[in-house]
Amino acid sequence: MSVPVAPPRRALPILSKEKIGDLKPALADVIEYRKSGLSLNWIVGCPLECGYCVRHLFDNFEMKVPRRLMSDGDAVAALVSHPYFRAHRTPIQLLNRATDPMLPVVKPHLFNVLRHLDSQGLTNHVLVITRWRVEPEDCAVLNSFKDLRLTVLVTHSGIDNEKIEPVDSHIAATSLRTLFEHAERYRTVLYWRPIVPGLNDSDAHLERARELSAHAHATIFTGLFFRREIASYYEAHGLPMPYEDTARRKIMPETAEQRILDRFRRDDNSSAPWGALFRKTSCGVAYAHGEADYNGHFGVKELCDICPEEQVALCRSAWVKPDLVEVAEQARSLGATGPVEIDERAIIVEGLDEPPRYFLQHGFGYQCHDRAKPHHRRQHGRAPIGWKAENGNTSA
């Protein structure tokens, strides 16, 4: 059944050029290329005061009232005309950086942008991440989009320290069940994050997540993104410091991961002994839609050791080592310096920051790594904190 999606009756105001100019440039730029997709963030401001939020990185954590940086139509135009956007191929993320897309004043704009994208017949993956309330009538709208491959990822941590996460995790749990119960055209993922040892990894927390996983098409687990700006907020507010050091990548200690795998493992000789549990966002999203991983993680074989056998077979069949000449030509056009290599795990380049690397990665369906920032085996692209090095020592 088609559900009409009307433009918002009471649209969020658009910030003036002067106020946009006062924002950190990275926040004022509404498009950012991230590993899980080309991210469109035309609304900023959020009243949910999660202490670990990436909004700290953009110096706008105190911006509690959502405001638009441009109209919904202009946001769509900026996205589809972006040089890194490819119709039907580039994965898209909506409002995953500076607000929650399901806030009552935000979701009409989310639905409006989805309507604009779907009306163009685009079949791109679209990821929407929320921890807020989702009602059955919202599900009806989400089911109405005919072409987009839409996934709603529900962030649930189970953290009960209100100073770190004031939002009751029961809200996310209820939204997850509602979304899963009403899912027809979209898919629902339990986004279990951030998992922090000593904070939300007790046996009770792990069992709770395992129970919730029955109400999702896939479950993705990941650790804490703990940058200097977030650590400063913790220190200023007297919050317990989860780690002694900060890191560029997410932190998921080896022992924490093993406890999760032990909890989820089933002893029934199943082809999916861990169920639909995944380490990477694109892996879970692809599985939920019955497709191969669009990030080409299959080359990193130790990532796949918990995946269902049928998903491994699907990714194996789609995974093709690209032609070095073609890759090198594209990499050079994007500004790569030094030699371009392709091994059994990834394309390896120099001189490219994350956006052009992701462009190559999504274009070839093959991992693309920076030679200066190697992905160490078994760490799965995470920070080294809490992992044993080759010499047997464990990072603090």
Secondary structure, DSSP 8 states (H G I E B T S, - for coil): --------SS---B--HHHHHHS-HHHHS-EEEETTEEEE--EE--S---TT-GGGGGT-TT--S-EESS-HHHHHHHHHTSTT--TTTS-EEES-SSS-TTSTTTHHHHHHHHHHHHHTT---EEEEEE-S---HHHHHHHHT-SSSEEEEEEEE-----TTT--S-HHHHHHHHHHHHHH-SSSEEEEEE----TTTS-SHHHHHHHHHHGGGSSEEEE--B---HHHHHHHHHTT---S-SS--SS-B--HHHHHHHHHHH---S--S-TT-SEESSHHHHHHHHTT---TT-GGGSGGGGGGS-HHHHHHHHHH-----HHHHHHHHHHTT-EEEEEE-SS-EEEES--HHHHHHHHHHHTS-EEETTS---TTTTT--SBT-B-TTS-BB-
